[in-house]
Amino acid sequence: MSTDVMIYANGLTKRYGSYRALDDVSFEVRRGEVVGFLGPNGAGKSTTMRILTCFIAPTSGMAKVRGHDVFEDTLAVRSSLGYLPQRAPLYLEMTVYEYLRFAAQMRNLDNATFKKRARDVVEICGLAQSLSKEIRQLSHGYRQRVGLAQALIHDPPILILDEPTSDLDPNEKAEFLNYLKQIGKDRTVLLSTHNLKEVETACARAIIVSRGRVVADGALDEIRAKSGRVRYVVSVQESLGESAYRGTGALPRGNDVEKALSSIRGVSKVAELPTDDRAHSFAVAGDDNTDLRPEIFRMVADKGWVLLELHRDTQTLEDVFRQLTIGDERRNRQLGPVSESRDEEDESDEDEDDSDDEEEDER
Ligand SMILES: Nc1ncnc2c1ncn2[C@@H]1O[C@H](COP(=O)(O)OP(=O)(O)OP(=O)(O)O)[C@@H](O)[C@H]1O
């Protein structure tokens, strides 16, 4: 494993009784990445995060944080990461300052280090005006800031955030994402959320989980292109305008352009789009694996035509997310006998630990 791998999950499976909440989940997060961990309700996001943060043990598979096994080397793992669970466990009767000092003591920070770190996290999380307030007096948004501040108090290189914005209003969400951007500059972050806009704002890469499995993992562009419905829009100048013609070839006819586009390898369909008489415009369908823009550009340039427009329309992240996770939603809405164990038929040959119930293996 490269030393750049900060979070490593390999074949993580987690059963609750006969129900498989995680099924062979594997991924890596490298130093400095801010990765969105996406999935519908019940997909297994929190379960994965709780394993990575040493709160529960997987039924099988292994995970490492900064090279330390989450099972064998709990202390090293915990000191490497800051964790903000979905509901941050705040002590409502403490003031913000008392709570941060308490979090620092739990992390074994000495008083001088705490004071220095407190200054930093208060600035990053915007808590200067709230330090002497009891946590019970704070709004959801400010409580979430306090949760983030405790996750940062020991200056961990890795942050694991479980739906940190789910209870926040739109302004609070936007602010939280601003903090996250700042924090993510020099940290590795795994951010679980339902909110695709959030991922598009804060992350360059996403891992999508559905029914306990990883169904997509990659740069957002790659994931958007994953649907196999990539479309290019190409417009080539058709008639002379007011300014000088810049082409070296003759102005093309529509079917010249259509024929030339159809002959590009990887193009599956070409359809004319309505435009005015200044341009021939076409929608070009291609397969999902190759970016055809360089080839389209090359063809137009070789013909000496003038390219007015070339862009690739991939689906939105939301479209792809819905396509990949639609099974979860259908399952949630199905009436009839409830089968908790979606995979009972293939369980018989596996090592099963059915005593692995509720809190049984909480550490
Ligand atoms: N302690 C538990 N005992 C039994 N089943 C559990 C337990 N914790 C989680 N599950 C089940 O495991 C599945 C995955 O839950 P998990 O909380 O990881 O999902 P999630 O993706 O975080 O969902 P959400 O977005 O709703 O928080 C769910 O079906 C959930 O009901």
The ligand as an SDF file (V2000), in Angstrom:
LIG
                    3D

 31 33  0  0  0  0  0  0  0  0999 V2000
  -27.0510   -1.4010   15.1180 N   0  0  0  0  0  0  0  0  0  0  0  0
  -27.7650   -1.8480   14.0760 C   0  0  0  0  0  0  0  0  0  0  0  0
  -28.5220   -2.9600   14.1740 N   0  0  0  0  0  0  0  0  0  0  0  0
  -29.2240   -3.4370   13.1200 C   0  0  0  0  0  0  0  0  0  0  0  0
  -29.2280   -2.8900   11.8850 N   0  0  0  0  0  0  0  0  0  0  0  0
  -28.4900   -1.7650   11.7190 C   0  0  0  0  0  0  0  0  0  0  0  0
  -27.7250   -1.1930   12.7920 C   0  0  0  0  0  0  0  0  0  0  0  0
  -27.0790   -0.0950   12.3290 N   0  0  0  0  0  0  0  0  0  0  0  0
  -27.4240    0.0170   11.0190 C   0  0  0  0  0  0  0  0  0  0  0  0
  -28.2670   -0.9920   10.6600 N   0  0  0  0  0  0  0  0  0  0  0  0
  -28.8380   -1.1980    9.3130 C   0  0  0  0  0  0  0  0  0  0  0  0
  -27.7810   -1.2190    8.3740 O   0  0  0  0  0  0  0  0  0  0  0  0
  -28.1470   -0.5410    7.1880 C   0  0  0  0  0  0  0  0  0  0  0  0
  -27.1220    0.5360    6.8780 C   0  0  0  0  0  0  0  0  0  0  0  0
  -27.2610    1.5740    7.8610 O   0  0  0  0  0  0  0  0  0  0  0  0
  -26.3700    2.8940    7.8410 P   0  0  0  0  0  0  0  0  0  0  0  0
  -26.7510    3.6670    9.0650 O   0  0  0  0  0  0  0  0  0  0  0  0
  -24.9610    2.5260    7.6610 O   0  0  0  0  0  0  0  0  0  0  0  0
  -26.9180    3.5950    6.5440 O   0  0  0  0  0  0  0  0  0  0  0  0
  -26.6240    5.0820    6.0170 P   0  0  0  0  0  0  0  0  0  0  0  0
  -26.2010    4.9660    4.6040 O   0  0  0  0  0  0  0  0  0  0  0  0
  -25.7280    5.8010    6.9510 O   0  0  0  0  0  0  0  0  0  0  0  0
  -28.1060    5.6850    6.0830 O   0  0  0  0  0  0  0  0  0  0  0  0
  -28.6180    7.1930    6.4760 P   0  0  0  0  0  0  0  0  0  0  0  0
  -28.2490    8.0670    5.3520 O   0  0  0  0  0  0  0  0  0  0  0  0
  -30.1130    6.9910    6.5960 O   0  0  0  0  0  0  0  0  0  0  0  0
  -27.9600    7.5570    7.7760 O   0  0  0  0  0  0  0  0  0  0  0  0
  -29.5490   -0.0110    7.4160 C   0  0  0  0  0  0  0  0  0  0  0  0
  -30.4680   -0.9050    6.8300 O   0  0  0  0  0  0  0  0  0  0  0  0
  -29.6850   -0.0060    8.9110 C   0  0  0  0  0  0  0  0  0  0  0  0
  -31.0280   -0.1990    9.2990 O   0  0  0  0  0  0  0  0  0  0  0  0
  1  2  1  0
  2  3  1  0
  2  7  2  0
  3  4  2  0
  4  5  1  0
  5  6  2  0
  6  7  1  0
  6 10  1  0
  7  8  1  0
  8  9  2  0
  9 10  1  0
 10 11  1  0
 11 12  1  0
 11 30  1  0
 12 13  1  0
 13 14  1  0
 13 28  1  0
 14 15  1  0
 15 16  1  0
 16 17  2  0
 16 18  1  0
 16 19  1  0
 19 20  1  0
 20 21  2  0
 20 22  1  0
 20 23  1  0
 23 24  1  0
 24 25  2  0
 24 26  1  0
 24 27  1  0
 28 29  1  0
 28 30  1  0
 30 31  1  0
M  END
$$$$
